[in-house]
Amino acid sequence: MMEEIYFDNSATTRVSDSAWEAASRAMREEYGNPSSAHSRGARVFHALNQARATIAGLLQVPPEELYFTGCGSEGNNTVVYGAVQAGRKERRRLLVSAVEHPSAMEPAKYLAGRGYELSLIPVDREGVVDLAALRQLLDDRVALVSVMQVNNETGAIQPLTEVGQAVRELAPRALFHVDGVQGFARLPVRLQAWQADAYTISGHKIHAPKGIGGLWLKGSVRIPPLLRGGGQERRFRSGTENMPGILAFAAAAEEAAAGMEAFARQMAAVKTVLRDRLLATVAGATVNGPAAGAPHILNMSFPGVRSEMLLHYLEQQGLYVSSGSACHSRGSKGSATLAAMGLKPELVDSALRFSFCRYNTMAEAERAAGIVAAAVREIQQLTGGIGKRRERWQTD
C-alpha cells in the first residue's frame, strides 16, 4: 500500500488524539444540552464555560468576549456585515486587503453591490499590505478594516501592529478585524498590541474537528448577531452549542499553544527542506511570497506545468497538496492572491501550495520533493515544456 504524504494542512488537519477524546466524551457521556435546567445540562454548561475560558486564556482576553461559531467563515461574515450595521450612516467605506480570504472578501463585495464603498488595500510582491497605501485610504468614513494575520495561500505575515496604529490614528471609529484562522495557536497572538477589535479563529486548522470556530469581540464593540433564535452565546449566536466541537477545539488549542514554538520549528524545517530541494531540482521553480513567512505554508510555481495537471500526478503518487485556497480550489479561475501580488498568469497557473502540520517530517519533505520533480519533468516532456527560460516567467 502506498504511503501517503499529506501537505494540505491549511485546508484542514487531521483531528488530534486529545481533540478526538474530548469530542467522544461529549457525544457519549456528557451529551446534555447546556441550556437545560437539570443537572446533566448544568454539567455541560460548566464544561462549555471551561472551554471558553481555555481559549480566551490563550488569546489573553476575558472569556465573556469570546463567542463560539460554526466556522471561520461565519466569524468573518458576522464581522463584515455587523460592522456596517452597527456603524453610522456616514461610515459606509470598507477596507479589505487585496489578499483576504473569500469569507471576508465576498461579503464585502456583496455590500459594495448594495451601496457601500469597498476599497482593496494593495500588497507588495510578497503579499504584504502596503502601509503607505493603507494610510491614504483611511478616513472618518471607514466602518471596517479587515486584514488577515497569515495569508492562507502564501504564508505572508501581515504587519498588524503597524496596521492597527494607522487605523487608530486615521480612522479611530473603524472596526479593525483580523482573520486569525491561519495564525491562531501556530503564531503568537497580540490583540492588544495590534489594537484589534475582532479576531476570527477556526478549529479544523489546528487538529480539532470541522464545524467549530470562534470570534473574539472587544468588550466595547457592539455589532448585531448574524444568527437569531434561542439566544445562546449571550444572545449573540443562537443555536444549540456544538459541544463535541467546542470541547475538542479547546483541547486542540491548548495542546497546540503549549507546543507552539517546538511545532513551529518542526514545520519550518520541513518547509525549508522541501523548498530547497525543489529549487535545486526543478528548473525554473520559484517561491511565491516572503522568504520568511509563516512556518507552515509554502507556495511555489513550476512554469510550463499547469497546477491542475500537476495535482493529479501528485495524487497518483500519494502526495496531497493544493493549488490555493480550499474555498476556491474547485472551479477556480486562478488565485486572486497571487494576481494581487503582481505575478504573471503563467506563474499563477502553475502555483501549488504546500502546507504542513506538526506531524509532518523531514523524510516526507525529501520524498515529496522527489515526487514533485519527477512529475514536473514528465508533464513537461508530454507538453513540450522542456527548455523554457526562467526569465520568461518572472513577475513584471
N, C-alpha and C positions, 0 to 999 in steps of 0.2 A: 504494500500500500504506500502511495506517495506521501511523503511528509510535507505538510503544508506550512507555508510561511505567511502569517497574517500581518501585513504592513498597511492596514487601513483603519487604524485606531482613532483617527479623527472623525471617521464616520460613525463608529461605535466600537465599544470594547466588550470583551468577554466579562461576565459577571464574576467577581472575586468570591472566594470561599466564604469570607466573612459576610459579604452582602447577601449571598445566597442563603446562608444560615439565618440571617436576620429576617429575610423575606419569608422563608419557610416557617419560622416560628410564628410570624404574624398571620400566615394563612392557615396553619394547622392548629395552633394553640391559642394565641391571643387575637382571635378573629372578630372581637366585638366592634361595634360602631362607636367611635369616640364621642358621638353626640348622644348616645343612650344614657339614661339616668341611672341604670343599675350598675352593680359592682364590676361586671365584666367590661362594660363601656368605660367606667371610671379608670380601670387599669390601662386600657388602651389610650385614653385621653392623657394619662400620665406619661405613657411611652411617647406619645406624639409631642408633648412638651419637652421631654428629654431630647428627642431627635432634633427639635427646633433649636434647643439650647446648644447642642453639639455643633451644628453647622454655623449658627450665629457666633459661637465662640471662635471658630476658625476664621470667620470674617471680622472678628473683633467689633461686633455690633450687638445692641440689645436684642434679645430673642423676639420681642414684640414687633421688631422691624422686618422680620423675615417671614415671607409667605410661601407656602408650597404651591407649585403649579404642576401642570401636566407635562411640561417640556420647556426647553429653552425658547422655542418659537412662541409659545403662549406668553412667556415673560416679556419678550421683545415687543410683541404685538400690544400687550397691555400698556407698556410704557409709551409707545409711539402714539397710540390712539388716546391714551389718558392725558398725555402732555398737552395736546391741543384742546381737549375737552375741559381741562382744568384751567387753561390759560385765558387771559382776557382777549377780547376781540382784536385788539391791536397787535397781539403777538400771534402771527399766522405764518411764521417762517420756520422751516425745519432744515437743520443742517445735519447731514448724514455723510460719513466718509464714503468715498467712491468705491471702497473695497469691503463694505459691510456685508454681513450675511443676509440672504434673501428675507429672513424673517424680520429684519429691521428695514431693509430697503423696500420691500414690496408694500407694506402698509404705508410707508412714507410716500411712495408713488401713487398709491390709491388716494391718499389725501390730497396730493398735488392735482389729481384729476377732479377734485371737488372744491377747488378754490384756494387751497393752501399753496404757499410758495416753497418749493423744495430746491435747495442748493446742495450739490455734492462737493464735499471737501476734497480737493485733489491730493494725490500722493506722489511721492518721488519714484525713481526707478526701482527702489527696493520695497515699495509698497507701504512706506511710512508717511503718515499725514504731514502735509506741508503746513507748518505752523504759521508762516507768514501769510499764506493764502487764507487760513482759518481766521486769523485776526482781521483780515479785510472783510470777511463775511459776517462777523459778529456785530450785532447792534441790539437795540432795545426791542426790536420786533421779533426776535428769535424766541420760539417756545421750547425748542428741543435741540440739543446737540447729542448725537449718538456716535460713539467711536468705540470699536471693539478693543479688548485687551490684547488678544493674539489673533492674527488672521488665520482662519481655518484652512486656507489653501497654501500659503507661503510661510507661515510661522513668524511673520513680521510682528514685532512687539511695539505697540504704539506708545508714544511719549505722553502718557496720561497726566503726569504731574504738570507738564507744560500746557497741555490742552485745558486742564481744569483751571490753571491760573488765568489763561486767556479768557475763558468763559466767565469767570467771576469778575474779571476786570472790565470786560466789554459788553457782556450780556448777563448781568448778575441775576436777573429774574428767570433765566432759561433753566430748564431741567437738563442736567448733564447725566446721560445714561451711558454705562459701559456694559457691553456684551462680554461677559467673562466666561462663556461656555468653554472656550479652548484654553483658558488660563487657570481657572479655579482648581486648587489642590495640585497644580503642577508648577505654578509660579507664585511668588508672593503676591498677596492682595493688600493694597494700601489705600483703602477707600478714603480715609481722612486726608492723606497726602494728595490724592487726586482731586479732592473736593467734589466727589461724585455725589449724585442724588439717588441713583438707581444702579443695580448690578444684577445681571442675569446669570444663573448657573443651571447646569443640567447633569443628571445622574449617569446617563449611559455613556458619557465620555470619560468617566473615571471609575469604571468597573461596577456600577450599580445597574439595575435593570432599565430598560426603556420605559417611558411613560411617567417619569418623575423629574421635576425641576424645581427651581426656587427663584424668588425675586426679592431682593433687598430694596426697601424704600426708606430713605432717610426719614426720621420721625417727623420732620417739618413738611414733608411732601404729601400733598393730598391730590390723588387722582381717582376718578371713578372706577369701579370694578368693571372688568370685561365680562365676567360671568355673574349673573344674579340668580338668586333662588333661596336656598335654605340658610344662607348666612354664615357658612363655615369660613374658617380663616379670618375671624373677626370681621365678618361681613364683606371682606374684600374679594374672596374667591369661593363662590358657592359650589357645592358638590361634595359628596361624601369623600373624606380624605383617603387617598391611596396608601393605606398603612403598610402593606408589604413593601411598596416602593419607597416610602418615606424612611422606614427603618433601615432598609438596605442602603439608601442614599447616605444616611448618617454614618452607617458602618463603613461604607466605602470611602467617604470623605475623610473620616477620622484616620483610616488606615493610610490613605494617600498622603494626607498632610503630615502624618508622623514620619513618613519616609521620603518626603518630598525631595530633599537635597540628594539623597542617595539614588533615588529613582531618576532624577534629572541627569545625574552623571551617567547612569547606565544608558538612558535614551540618547544622550548626546554622543556617547561613544559609539553606539550603533549607527547613529546618523552620520558621524564622521567617517567611519569605515565604509559605509555604503557610498557616500558622496565621493570620497577619494578614489575608490575602486572604479566607480563609473566614469569619473573624469579621466582616469588613466587608461581605461579600456574601450571607451565608446567615443569614436571620433566625432567632434562637434557637439558633444554633450555640454549643456550649460545649466547653471543653477539659477533659479528664479527666486528672487527675494534676498534678504540680508544674509551675509556670511555668518553672522552670529545671531540668529533668531531664536525662537523657542526650541528647546531640545528635542521635541517630539514630532517636528514637521519638516519635511524636505520636499521641495518642488523642483523638478528638473525637466528640461526639454531635450528631445532627441531628434534633431532636424532630419527631415525626409521620411519620418515614420509617424503616421497618424496615431494618436493616443488610443483611439477605439480599437484599432487593429492590434496594437501592442498589448493592450489589456487582455485581449482574447488569447494571445500567445502566452502571456504570463500565467493566466489562469490555468491553461493546459498543463503548465509545469508546477502548479500548486502554489503560485505566488499571487497574493491578493493585494492590489493597490487600487488607486482611483485616479480619475482624470480631473478631479477638482472637488468642489463641494458635493456631498452626497445628496443634498437637497436639489441640485441641478444636474446631476450626472446623467439622468435619463432624458433624452430628447434635448440636450443642451446644444446651443449654437456656439459654445466656446466660453471660456472663463472671462467674465466681466472684470474680475480682479486683475488678471494678467493684462488684459487690454488697458485697464486704467493705469497700469504701471508703464505703459508705452511699449510693450512687446509687440513685435511684428506678428501677423497672423500665422506665419509658419511656426513660430515658437509656441504660440498659444495652442495651435492644433496638435502639437507633438508633446504637450506637457503631461507629466504624471506627478501625482502626489504620493509620497511615501510617508506614513505616519506611524509612530512607534508607541509602545507602552512598556511598562517595567518588566514584562515577561519576555520581551524580545532579547536576542543575544547577538554577540558579535559574529558567531558562527552563522547565524541566519543572514546577517548582513553580507558576509563573504559569499555565501551561496546565492543570495538574491542578486548580487552584482554580476555573478557569472551567468545567471539565468537571463537577466536583462540584456547583457552584452550579446549573448548568443541570439536572443530573439531579435534585437535590432539588426544584427548582421543578416539574419535570414530574411527579414522583411525587406531590407534594403536590396538584397540580391533579387528578390521576387519583383520588386517595384522599380528596379533600376536606380535606386537612390545612392549607390556607392560613388564616392568621389566628390560629393557635393562640398563646396568650400565652406568652411566655418564662418568666414566673414559675411557670407550672404545672409546668415540667419541672426546676425546681431541686431540689437534694438536700434532704432533710429537715433 
